[in-house]
């Protein structure tokens, strides 16, 4: 809705704007402005103050994603006000024949997805909802350990934002302590033997302060650092970090990155349960192998596990 977005851009400075001035800027009547403001409040959960004689003001200034602020990045970026999910839009763009690589960003997602079909909560203009689409021509070896490499890139971007305590959890969560700050969802489409596209979906909790419907322990850059961050800077940092790590992975393979990943794995040496559907394996995390699979010591023997449907939990006694 372009009218709604224009209105947001006028209000985002957090100052008072009169209904008359807003109407003039949008070319609509004051009552139409009022309707749009109500729509903004209900649709996007934004709080708007109304003061007689002064006009309307957002309860807190809003920073929107801006092309200009990430124009220097390595890939073309498209920014959407609202999407079902950035990964879903990426898959549609591939179907339409859009040339990779490209990045898709949204201010909010209506049907954000995590791994194993989990819902990813996505309030408006608070977090990063990001998908990078790459064309993969080099067969399956290129995919080895890739989700783990992406985790390192996200970690590096978060550390640049001052989140020193962030670390990784196999296979692709970024945590601070035991709370999730970012998640990664990779999707592959096409024929692996021929042309195939990879969608790297990344969700980062940036300025989120409250979220009642999240079903697991979470945190955000704001909650960890005590200050709102510039999401445009975070996206720029993420672009650069992904570029660096993807190049390293492409030139030297996952084996070259394995040690760095292990040194950032928060659960190294911990007692865990690995859950695959109805099956559960209890063991101690030894690390990962050269393909990025998890190495567990199970009853005195080393066993290796990999696959997208696995879930790792700490055993309560550890």
C-alpha positions as CSV (number, residue, x, y, z in Angstrom):
1,X,0.0,0.0,0.0
2,X,1.9,3.0,-1.3
3,X,-0.2,5.6,0.6
4,X,0.5,3.8,3.9
5,X,4.2,3.7,3.2
6,X,4.4,7.4,2.2
7,X,2.6,8.2,5.4
8,X,5.1,6.2,7.4
9,X,8.0,8.0,5.7
10,X,6.5,11.3,6.7
11,X,6.0,10.2,10.3
12,X,9.1,8.2,10.8
13,X,11.1,11.2,12.3
14,X,9.0,10.8,15.4
15,X,7.9,14.5,15.3
16,X,4.4,16.0,15.2
17,X,2.8,16.4,11.8
18,X,-0.6,18.1,11.4
19,X,-3.4,16.3,9.7
20,X,-3.6,19.1,7.2
21,X,0.1,18.8,6.3
22,X,-0.1,15.1,6.0
23,X,-3.2,15.3,3.8
24,X,-1.5,17.9,1.6
25,X,1.6,15.7,1.2
26,X,-0.5,12.7,0.3
27,X,-3.0,14.5,-1.8
28,X,-5.9,13.2,0.3
29,X,-8.5,14.7,2.7
30,X,-7.9,14.9,6.5
31,X,-10.5,12.2,7.1
32,X,-8.6,9.9,4.6
33,X,-5.4,10.6,6.6
34,X,-7.2,9.6,9.8
35,X,-8.3,6.4,8.2
36,X,-4.8,5.6,7.0
37,X,-3.4,6.3,10.5
38,X,-5.9,3.9,12.1
39,X,-4.9,1.4,9.4
40,X,-1.2,1.9,10.3
41,X,-2.0,1.3,14.0
42,X,-4.0,-1.9,13.5
43,X,-2.0,-3.4,10.5
44,X,1.5,-2.7,11.7
45,X,1.0,-2.5,15.5
46,X,2.5,1.0,15.7
47,X,1.5,3.3,18.4
48,X,0.6,6.9,17.2
49,X,0.0,9.8,19.6
50,X,-2.7,12.3,18.6
51,X,-2.6,15.7,20.3
52,X,-5.2,18.4,19.6
53,X,-3.6,21.4,17.8
54,X,-0.3,19.6,17.2
55,X,-1.3,16.6,15.1
56,X,0.1,13.1,15.0
57,X,3.3,11.6,16.2
58,X,4.8,8.1,16.2
59,X,5.3,7.0,19.8
60,X,8.9,6.1,18.8
61,X,10.9,7.2,15.8
62,X,11.0,4.6,13.1
63,X,13.9,3.6,10.9
64,X,13.0,2.1,7.6
65,X,15.2,0.1,5.3
66,X,16.6,2.4,2.6
67,X,18.2,1.5,-0.7
68,X,20.5,4.4,-0.6
69,X,22.1,3.2,2.6
70,X,23.0,-0.2,1.2
71,X,23.6,0.8,-2.4
72,X,27.3,0.0,-2.1
73,X,26.6,-3.6,-1.3
74,X,27.8,-6.6,-3.5
75,X,24.2,-7.6,-4.7
76,X,21.1,-5.8,-6.0
77,X,18.6,-5.5,-3.1
78,X,14.8,-5.2,-3.3
79,X,12.9,-4.0,-0.2
80,X,9.3,-4.9,0.5
81,X,7.0,-3.3,3.0
82,X,5.3,-6.7,3.7
83,X,5.7,-10.3,2.4
84,X,4.6,-13.8,3.4
85,X,8.3,-14.5,3.8
86,X,11.5,-13.4,2.1
87,X,12.3,-17.0,1.2
88,X,8.9,-17.5,-0.4
89,X,9.3,-14.3,-2.5
90,X,12.8,-15.4,-3.5
91,X,11.4,-18.7,-4.8
92,X,8.8,-16.8,-6.8
93,X,11.6,-14.5,-8.2
94,X,13.6,-17.5,-9.3
95,X,10.4,-18.8,-11.1
96,X,10.0,-15.5,-12.8
97,X,13.6,-15.8,-14.1
98,X,15.2,-13.1,-12.1
99,X,19.0,-13.3,-12.4
100,X,20.9,-14.3,-9.3
101,X,22.6,-13.2,-7.1
102,X,20.1,-10.8,-5.5
103,X,18.8,-10.0,-2.0
104,X,15.2,-9.6,-0.8
105,X,14.3,-7.8,2.3
106,X,11.0,-7.1,4.1
107,X,9.9,-4.7,6.8
108,X,7.7,-7.5,8.1
109,X,6.7,-11.1,7.2
110,X,3.1,-12.4,7.6
111,X,4.1,-16.1,7.4
112,X,7.8,-16.2,8.4
113,X,9.2,-19.7,8.7
114,X,11.9,-21.3,10.7
115,X,13.4,-24.7,10.4
116,X,11.1,-27.7,10.7
117,X,8.1,-25.6,9.9
118,X,8.4,-23.4,12.9
119,X,6.8,-19.9,12.8
120,X,9.2,-17.0,12.8
121,X,7.7,-14.0,14.5
122,X,8.1,-10.9,12.4
123,X,7.0,-7.5,13.7
124,X,7.1,-4.4,11.4
125,X,10.4,-2.5,11.0
126,X,12.1,-4.0,14.1
127,X,14.1,-6.9,12.8
128,X,16.0,-8.2,9.7
129,X,14.1,-10.5,7.4
130,X,16.6,-11.3,4.6
131,X,17.1,-13.7,1.8
132,X,20.1,-14.0,-0.5
133,X,19.6,-16.0,-3.8
134,X,22.7,-17.6,-5.4
135,X,23.0,-19.7,-8.5
136,X,24.9,-22.9,-7.8
137,X,26.7,-24.4,-10.8
138,X,29.3,-26.5,-9.1
139,X,27.3,-29.4,-8.0
140,X,26.7,-30.6,-4.5
141,X,30.2,-30.2,-3.1
142,X,29.6,-26.4,-3.0
143,X,26.8,-27.0,-0.5
144,X,29.0,-28.8,2.1
145,X,28.7,-27.2,5.4
146,X,27.2,-24.1,3.8
147,X,24.5,-23.4,6.5
148,X,27.3,-23.5,9.1
149,X,29.4,-21.0,7.0
150,X,26.3,-18.7,6.8
151,X,26.1,-19.0,10.6
152,X,29.6,-17.7,11.0
153,X,28.9,-14.8,8.6
154,X,25.8,-13.8,10.7
155,X,27.9,-14.1,13.9
156,X,30.6,-11.9,12.5
157,X,28.0,-9.2,11.5
158,X,26.5,-9.3,15.0
159,X,29.9,-9.0,16.6
160,X,30.5,-5.9,14.5
161,X,27.3,-4.5,16.1
162,X,28.9,-5.1,19.5
163,X,27.2,-8.4,20.4
164,X,30.5,-10.0,21.6
165,X,28.8,-12.9,23.5
166,X,27.0,-14.3,20.5
167,X,27.9,-17.9,19.5
168,X,26.7,-20.7,17.3
169,X,24.5,-23.8,17.9
170,X,24.6,-26.6,15.4
171,X,23.3,-26.6,12.8
172,X,22.3,-23.1,12.2
173,X,21.1,-21.0,15.1
174,X,22.9,-18.0,16.5
175,X,22.5,-17.6,20.3
176,X,23.5,-15.3,23.1
177,X,23.8,-17.6,26.1
178,X,20.8,-19.9,25.6
179,X,18.6,-17.3,23.8
180,X,18.2,-17.2,20.1
181,X,19.1,-14.0,18.4
182,X,19.2,-15.2,14.7
183,X,18.1,-18.2,12.6
184,X,19.0,-19.4,9.2
185,X,16.9,-21.4,6.7
186,X,18.5,-22.7,3.5
187,X,16.3,-23.9,0.6
188,X,17.6,-25.5,-2.6
189,X,15.6,-25.5,-5.9
190,X,16.3,-26.9,-9.3
191,X,18.3,-29.9,-10.4
192,X,21.5,-30.4,-8.4
193,X,23.2,-32.0,-11.4
194,X,22.3,-29.0,-13.6
195,X,21.3,-25.4,-12.7
196,X,20.2,-25.0,-9.2
197,X,19.5,-22.0,-6.9
198,X,20.1,-21.6,-3.3
199,X,18.0,-19.3,-1.1
200,X,19.8,-18.3,2.1
201,X,17.1,-17.0,4.5
202,X,18.3,-15.1,7.6
203,X,16.2,-13.7,10.4
204,X,17.9,-11.5,13.0
205,X,16.2,-10.0,16.0
206,X,17.4,-6.5,15.8
207,X,15.3,-3.9,17.7
208,X,12.6,-6.2,19.0
209,X,11.7,-5.6,22.7
210,X,8.6,-7.7,23.3
211,X,7.1,-10.7,21.5
212,X,4.4,-12.7,23.3
213,X,4.0,-15.4,20.7
214,X,7.6,-16.7,20.4
215,X,7.8,-20.3,21.6
216,X,11.4,-20.4,22.6
217,X,13.9,-18.3,24.6
218,X,15.0,-15.3,22.4
219,X,16.9,-12.0,22.6
220,X,17.7,-9.2,20.3
221,X,20.6,-6.8,19.5
222,X,18.6,-4.1,21.4
223,X,18.1,-6.2,24.5
224,X,21.7,-7.3,24.5
225,X,23.3,-3.8,23.9
226,X,20.6,-1.6,25.5
227,X,20.3,0.6,22.4
228,X,18.5,0.6,19.1
229,X,20.7,-0.2,16.2
230,X,20.6,1.0,12.6
231,X,19.2,-1.9,10.6
232,X,20.6,-0.5,7.4
233,X,24.1,-0.7,8.9
234,X,23.4,-4.3,10.0
235,X,22.2,-5.3,6.5
236,X,25.4,-3.7,5.0
237,X,27.6,-5.5,7.5
238,X,25.7,-8.8,6.8
239,X,26.2,-8.4,3.0
240,X,29.9,-7.9,3.4
241,X,30.3,-10.7,5.9
242,X,28.4,-13.2,3.7
243,X,30.5,-12.2,0.7
244,X,33.7,-12.8,2.6
245,X,32.7,-16.2,4.0
246,X,31.1,-17.4,0.8
247,X,34.2,-16.6,-1.2
248,X,36.4,-18.4,1.4
249,X,34.0,-21.4,1.3
250,X,34.0,-21.5,-2.5
251,X,37.8,-21.3,-2.8
252,X,38.9,-23.6,0.0
253,X,35.9,-25.7,0.9
254,X,34.3,-26.2,4.3
255,X,37.4,-28.0,5.8
256,X,39.2,-24.6,5.9
257,X,36.4,-23.1,8.0
258,X,35.8,-26.1,10.3
259,X,38.1,-25.0,13.1
260,X,36.8,-21.5,13.2
261,X,33.2,-22.8,13.4
262,X,34.1,-25.2,16.3
263,X,35.8,-22.4,18.2
264,X,32.5,-20.5,18.1
265,X,30.2,-23.4,19.0
266,X,28.6,-22.8,22.3
267,X,27.8,-26.4,22.9
268,X,31.2,-27.9,22.3
269,X,31.8,-30.7,24.9
270,X,28.2,-30.4,26.3
271,X,25.8,-33.2,27.0
272,X,23.0,-33.1,24.4
273,X,20.0,-35.0,23.0
274,X,19.7,-35.2,19.3
275,X,16.1,-35.5,18.2
276,X,15.1,-36.8,14.8
277,X,11.3,-37.3,14.5
278,X,10.4,-39.7,17.3
279,X,14.0,-40.9,17.8
280,X,16.4,-39.5,20.3
281,X,20.2,-40.0,20.7
282,X,22.0,-38.9,23.9
283,X,25.7,-38.0,23.7
284,X,28.5,-35.5,24.2
285,X,29.3,-33.0,21.5
286,X,32.8,-33.6,20.1
287,X,32.5,-31.1,17.3
288,X,31.9,-31.3,13.6
289,X,33.5,-33.1,10.7
290,X,34.9,-31.7,7.4
291,X,31.4,-31.7,5.8
292,X,29.8,-29.9,8.7
293,X,28.1,-33.0,10.2
294,X,27.8,-33.2,14.0
295,X,30.2,-35.6,15.8
296,X,28.8,-37.0,19.0
297,X,30.3,-39.4,21.5
298,X,27.5,-41.9,22.1
299,X,28.3,-44.7,24.7
300,X,32.0,-44.4,24.2
301,X,31.9,-44.4,20.4
302,X,32.0,-41.5,17.9
303,X,28.9,-41.2,15.7
304,X,28.3,-38.6,12.9
305,X,24.9,-37.0,12.2
306,X,23.7,-34.7,9.4
307,X,20.4,-33.7,7.9
308,X,18.0,-30.8,8.0
309,X,15.4,-32.4,10.2
310,X,17.6,-32.9,13.2
311,X,17.2,-30.8,16.4
312,X,19.7,-30.5,19.1
313,X,18.8,-29.9,22.8
314,X,20.9,-29.6,25.9
315,X,20.4,-32.4,28.4
316,X,19.0,-30.8,31.6
317,X,21.7,-32.2,33.8
318,X,24.6,-30.5,31.9
